[in-house]
Every structure is written in structure tokens, then in C-alpha cells.
Amino acid sequence: MAAERFKVVALVAGVMCLCNADRVVMSVAVVPLSVKYGWSSSFLGIVQSSFLWGYMCSSVIGGALVDKYGGKRVIAWGAALWSLATLLTPWAANHSTASLLAVRAFFGFAEGVALPSMNHLLSRWFPTNERATAVGISMGGFQLGNVVGLVITPLVMSTIGISGPFILFTTLGLLWLLTWTNKVTNDPQESDSISKSELRLIQAGKSDNSHVVKGKLPPLRLLLSKMPTWAIIFANVTNNWGYFVLLSWMPVYFKTVFDVNLRQAAWFSAVPWGTMAISGYVAGVSSDYAIKSGYTTTSTRKIMQSIGFIGPGVALLCLNYAKTPIIAAVCMTIALSLSSFSQAGFLLNMHDIAPQYAGFLHGISNSAGTLAAIISTIGTGYFVEWLGSFKAFLTLTSCLYFATAIFWNLYATGERVF
């Protein structure tokens, strides 16, 4: 990986780390906030899901903006706005519940552009046979954001107070923004510092970007008329359903089920995300190697996505029988590690089937996935309050993983459809 491509993917991984760290701060801070304000489990689920209300609304808009203006500008504005919302969060919590929900929704709205921007930039800067590795590195940064947020937040809160981690991550976001604005271009052809040999390598390795018309509005009815589109949408729904249940509820799960303190819960919660960052890179390298070795893109995407769904489904069923926090952490680690193979499945598949409309398609599928995440995040709270246990919802999530794996293998393709 030559210097300019490495610089781009390193900065993308950095902003993806901040994107998730900013999000996770609230998953930890919500525990003392719920005690302070007397929130029930069901209302806690509403607070946790408020981020997703805005996130769902911006996914399609963000995808369309990325297709028209490019990933550099869109993600820069997104990072600036979500950093502002991060700074305002503790103030909003102290002011009123309505203010908190509004700020978290705005925060989600700003973060909705991150993944479409990432996909757009990496598709421009990396040849096809390196793209899964680049996505693996970037999403590794995303998962490390969980670790950073879960570990640092309780430490900073214990010394500075609840506002501390929000101020810290806002500052880091602004520092990243200054670097990003001066160091990265939308396309390698616009870069003054890229070598001719690297530019030739990138252009020679791009088989899916011919006849791409920048800024053209996509035919929505046509996109939704093809089953490979629905395979991506359902995969995104299932991935987000399981991912956000674990992201939003893990500290609460360890506190409720095993009665560990907040700092211990944060550590137990952080370990699975750390291994997910590594396994996402492994998935990317494995996917690129498979394609270089002669496997078709279709076969590779189906294999990666099958691992990404069947593995977590089995692990969550096993989680129902965990008797200690260590065993529970092992089950969650396996579930999240294997779910990262989805990055080399449906996440890359958008550029396979629709390179011209990949941002918009990402927005459509991510909006559907975010709606599922809202339902699962709130639903977990109601299930726990109703049944007094996480087991029923974990079993339901496992069944969803298995059903979508079957649908994916029936209808997904790595060939260009649009």
C-alpha cells in the first residue's frame, strides 16, 4: 500500500474511530444519568435510540450528497456537526429530557454521512483487489472507537465528571478536521502528492467505475426492482439489529445480569470490540486474497456474509447460557468478531452491483437498517422490563441472523446490476 493510499485510509480510520467513540460515550454515561434522573429500562431504550432517529433521516440524504459532491466534503461537515452535538450533550441532559433527545437526534443526523463517505473515498482511492483490506482497516478504526469510548469514558468521568469525555472527544474531532481538510482529496487524480506509478496502479485496478456519471439521480424504482438490492437491504437490517443491541446495551447487560460496577462493565464490553477491529481486517485481507486466487466476487461475498451472520447467530444462542461475565464476554467476542465479516460482504457489495449509485444505495439500505436498530434498541428495553431477562431478545436476534443468511445466499450477486 503506497504512501498516499495509506494516508487516506489512516485518516478515514481515524474519523471512523472518533465517530464511534463519540457514539459510545452515551452508552456509558447513560448508566449514571439513568440513576440520577430515575429512568426506567424502557425509557432508557428510548434515550439510547434517539441517536438513531437522526441517523436514519440522514442516511439517504448523505448518500446522495456523497454521490454528487464526494466523500471528502461531506464527511468533513459531518464530523464538524457531530462534534458540536457531542459538546452539547451533557448540557442538554442537565436542561431537560426533550433537549437531550433533540441533541442526540441531531448527533445521529450528522453521523449518518460517515459510512457512505467512507465507501465513496475508498472506492476512488483503492483498486478492486485492495478495497476489502482498506474497508477492513477503516472499519477496524470504527470498532476501536468502541474500545476507546468504553475504556476512556468511565476513567474521565471519575476524575472530571460526566462532561469530561464529551469535551475530550469534541476536541479530538476538531483536530482531525484540521488535518483532513489539508491532506486529502476526493479522487487520486486531484492529488498533487500522489506518484504517477501509484495513480496508474489505482486506475488499472478499478474495473467497476467505468461509465459512472457524477451527480446523476438514481432510478429508485429500478434499484428496488432487483433482488440483489433487497439482499443488501435485508443484510443491513439484520447487521444493524444485532450490532446496536450489543452496542447500546452491553454495559447495562453486564451491570444488570452480573452486577459488575460501571468500570468493570466498560472493560468487559470493550474486549469484544477490540477483537472485532482485528477480525474485520482479517476478513478484508481474506476477501482480497480469495478474489486474487480466482474466486468469483459473488462467491467471495456470499462466503464472507455467511460467516458474518451464522457465526453471531450461534454465539448469541450460547450467550443465553453464560453463567459468568467472563463466559458472556467470550460469547460476545465471538459474535462481534465474526459479524465483522459482513464488511467484506454486503458493505462492499453496494459498489459491486451499483458503482454509479453506491452512495444512494448505501443510504437506502442504511435507513432501513437504522429503523431496525431503533426497534431493536427500544425493544430490548421493553423485553427486559416485561420478561426480566435478555434471553428472549437474544434468541430472536439469532433467528433473524439465520434467516437473512439464507436470503443472502439465494439472491446476492457480485456482478454489476446497475
Secondary structure, DSSP 8 states (H G I E B T S, - for coil): --HHHHHHHHHHHHHHHHHHHHHHHHHHHHHHHHHHHT--HHHHHHHHHHHHHHHHHHHHHHHHHHHHH-HHHHHHHHHHHHHHHHHHHHHHHHH-HHHHHHHHHHHHHHHTTHHHHHHHHHHHHS-HHHHHHHHHHHHHHHHHHHHHHHHHHHHHHHHT-THHHHHHHHHHHHHHHHHHHHH--SSGGG-SS--HHHHHHHHHT--S-TT--TT----HHHHHTSHHHHHHHHHHHHHHHHHHHHHHHHHHHHHHHH---HHHHHHHHHHHHHHHHHHHHHHHHHHHHHHHTT--HHHHHHHHHHHHHHHHHHHHHHHTT--SHHHHHHHHHHHHHHHGGGGGTHHHHHHHH-GGGHHHHHHHHHHHHHHHHHHHHHHHHHHHHHHS-SHHHHHHHHHHHHHHHHHHHHH--SS---
